[in-house]
Amino acid sequence: MKLRTNLLRVCVQACAIAIGLSMTVGGVHAASDKTRTIKADRYKPALGITPDGCQVWMIDDGWEGYAWNRTDRDGKPICVKVETCFRADTDAMFATDSAKLRPNARKKLESLFRQDGVYSYAISGFTDSRASMEYNLALSKRRAAAVAHVAKKVGAKVTAVRAYGEAYPVASNKTKEGRRANRRVEVSCYRDIGRF
């Protein structure tokens, strides 16, 4: 019996050392004092959404990331419907070269982010091509962040805040109307559609 207990203790200690954990077995410290202890909060999984709308659990240990499908009890993936629920040119929402929302735009966004049936939102900012690529990217990032701030302030869940700058134009940047159409903020809604 004593041999079996000692053998079990040695196996548990070896496993603990192999995975880098520090634990106590029967009052004996299993890992050496030089073993690095991994903080538990570093391994909290987060729920993400793939571009096709299916939910995945994600975890990143700092070296590499992992993801696996979130499924129901029958093993079917849980997915949401992804749609663009808001698109506005930024001239109506912001002053030129500014990321401060106009009061009427803020009220419109607050109403948008309070709607029922939406799991979360993704916010994307875009600009025209008049300034440098770096400036446009920074401006679109500040504007998308300003919209995300409104969402979070009213309690909406924001899955992603993206800045694209002058990438992905919807019209030609050679005309005034085209540039205005390209200066925009888009909000994607992830609506819960249940399980497939």
Secondary structure as GFF3:
##gff-version 3
##sequence-region A 1 196
A	DSSP	alpha_helix	2	19	.	.	.	ID=ss1
A	DSSP	beta_strand	24	25	.	.	.	ID=ss2
A	DSSP	beta_strand	28	29	.	.	.	ID=ss3
A	DSSP	three_ten_helix	40	43	.	.	.	ID=ss4
A	DSSP	beta_strand	46	49	.	.	.	ID=ss5
A	DSSP	beta_strand	55	60	.	.	.	ID=ss6
A	DSSP	beta_strand	65	69	.	.	.	ID=ss7
A	DSSP	beta_strand	78	89	.	.	.	ID=ss8
A	DSSP	alpha_helix	90	93	.	.	.	ID=ss9
A	DSSP	alpha_helix	103	113	.	.	.	ID=ss10
A	DSSP	beta_strand	118	126	.	.	.	ID=ss11
A	DSSP	alpha_helix	133	153	.	.	.	ID=ss12
A	DSSP	beta_strand	158	165	.	.	.	ID=ss13
A	DSSP	alpha_helix	176	182	.	.	.	ID=ss14
A	DSSP	beta_strand	184	195	.	.	.	ID=ss15
###
